[in-house]
């Protein structure tokens, strides 16, 4: 039976586009519908910043991996547990790496960090994280799980099929005291910082994980006014405090 649409072609607001990263926020244990509504409806939010160094590290990470493929014809040894990857796919830009969810009318888009083709002609998609992995503190793992499964869905619909594996690759900075004492890290141009890779598999389940989150996003998008925030949401409290300070009320 065909899935019933949550929107009508004649509605005023069918054209919602949401990133895989934003959709991941809908899986958080502390999800706030009011904040989600604001992010969907208010563009160019103030006080937003992302340190440029992390973007530079991400780009450098991809170049290191791709250059190793070009030289050696295979993935770096620290990616070997992903399988026999003999080539990489240049990840498409987010503007073209997208798909329409027919049920909700939402266009889901994103840009994967790494797509590799395995010897059995299947694909593995990875996302690089410049941080230390701590299984005792999963933190943003639910976000990342959604993000990778969204990439898998988009990839398969664009012909990169089948996707058989997903993984987070944590690039942990080697900044301990013992490593810093190694003399070869310093040269006339500066110093070298090393990274240690930790591969964390992510369960592939786009057909069960994504639809409920897309429906939730559609319901929030269709609201004409923001819903109530989550109890104790720090961002909501900050917004209310700002409005009160500016004399605008809440």
N, C-alpha and C positions, 0 to 999 in steps of 0.2 A: 504494500500500500504506500502511495506517495506521502511524504511528510507534509503536513499542513503548514502553510506559510504563516509567519508571525507578522507579516506586513503585506500591504496591498500596493500594486504598481501605481495606483492613483494617489497614494498618500503623499503628504507634503514633504516628509523627511525619510525617504528610503535610502539615501546615499551615504550611509555611515561606513567609513573606513577606519579600521582599528589595527594597530600594530600587534605583532605577536608578543612583544614586551609588555604592552599595555594589557592585553588579554590575560597575561600571567598574573597581574595584580588581582584579578577576580577570583583566583584560587587561594589567596592569602587567608590564613586563619583570622586575621584582624582586618578583613576587608571592610572598607567604609563606602557605602553607596553614595553618600553626599560628595565625597572627594572624587569618586569615579564620575559622577555627573558633571562636576566642575571641569575635570580633565577632558571630557568629551565635548563640552559646550563652550568652554572659554579657552581661546587660543592665546598664545604669547603670555603665559602666566608670568608674573614678576618673580624675582628672586630665584630664578632657576639657573643652576650652573653645574657644569660637569668638568672636572679637571682635565685639561687637554692632554696631560701626560698619559692618561689611561688609553685614550684613543690612539696615541702614538705607539704605545706598547702593543695594543691589539693589532695595528697595521704591521708592525715589525714582526710580531709572532706569525702572522700569515705569510709574510715574505720569507721568513726562515724556513717554514714548512714547505712552501712551494719551491724554493730554491733547492732544498734537499731532494724533493721529487725530481726536479729537472736534472740534478747531478747524478743521483743514485738510482733513479727509476723506481723508487719505493718510498714509503713513509719513513720518517725518523724512527729510530728504535723505540722511543718512548711512546709511540702510538701503535706498536706491534700488536698489543692485545685487542685492538679493534678488528683485526683480521688482516688478510693479505691485500693491502691497498697498493695498487700499482700506478694509479694516476689520481690527480685531483681535478675537480671541476671548479672553474672560477665562479665563486658565488654570484648569482645575478644581483643587480642593484635592487633595493627595496621597491623602487618605482615600477619594476616589471615582475618582481617575485611576489605574486599575489594571486588570490582566488576568491570567487564569490561564493558565499554560503547561501544556497537557494532558500533554506528555511527562514533565515532571519534577514536576508538582504544585506548582510554585512560583508564588506570586502576585507579579507584578512591579508595583511602584508607583512613583510619582514626581510631581513637579510642575514643569512647564515654565515657564521665565521668560516666554517670548513665543510666541504662536501667531497668525499672520496669514493672512488669506484673500486670495488673489491674484485678479486679474481673470478668470482662466480657471477659477475655482472650486476650485483646488487649494490646499494649505496649506503654509506654511513654518513651521518651529519653530526658535526660537533660544534660546540660553543666554547670559546676560550674565556676563562675567568682569571683575572690577575688578582689572586687572593689565595689564602691558605684554606684548605679543605678541613673542616672539623665535623666529623659525623655526629658528635655530641651536640652540636649547635647547627642544625640544618639551615636556619636563617631563610634565605631566598630560594631554597631548593624547589619549592612548589611553583614559584614563578618560572624558574628555568625549565622545569619539566614541561610546563605548558608551552613555553617559547619553542623548545625543540620539537615537540609534537606538532605545533603549528607549521614549522618549517617542513616537517615530514609530509604533512598533508599537502602543502603548496607544491613541494618538489614532485610528488607523485602525480599531481594533476597537471604538472608541466612536463611530464615525460621522463623524469628522473626516477624510474621505478624498476624494481621495488626498493623502497627504503627498508632495510632490515635491522639497522642499529642506530642508536642515538647515544651520545655521551657528552658529559661536561669534561673539559680538560682544564683543571686548575693549574695555573702557572704560579707556583709559590716562590716568591723572592727569597733568594738565599742570602739572608742578612744577619746570620748568627755571628758571634764574635770570632769563632774559629775560622770561618770562611773569610772574614774580613782581614785576617792575618796572613792570607796567602799572598806572597809577593808578586806573583804573575798577574794579579788583578790590576796593577798600576803600570801605566806606561806614560810616555811623553804627552799623550793627548788627553789623558784623564784616567778613569778607572772603569772596570767592567763589573756589572752586576749580573750574577747568574740566576737562573730560574729552574726549579725542579718541577717536572710535570707529574700530575696525579690524575689519572683517568678514572672517572666515575660514571658507570653505565646508567642510562635513563631508560625506563620501560617505554616501549613503543606502544601507544594506545590512543591514537588521535580520534578514532571513531567513538570512543567512550568518554574521553577526557574533555574534548573541545565543545561538543554541542551544548551541554548545560551552561557553560561559561558564555558562549555566544548568545544564548537566549537571555541570560542575565544582563549582558551588555545591551541587547536590544531593548529590554524592558526599561532600563535606566535611560537610554537615549531618547525613548519616546515620552518621557516625563517632561511636562512643560516647566516645572519648577523642581529645584533640588529636593531630594528626599531627606529624611532625618539622617544624621550622621551616626556612626557607630559609637557606642558608649566609650568615653575616654579617648576618642581619637585626638591625637596631639595636633594634627594638622587643622582639624575643625576648631579646636580650642584656640589655636594661633590665629586663624582667620577671624573668629568671633572677637578675639582680643584686639586685633587690628581694626576691625570695623567699629568697635566700641571706642577705641582711641581716636579714630578719625571722625567720630560723631555720626556714623551711619547706621548704627544699630545692627542687629543680626538678622 
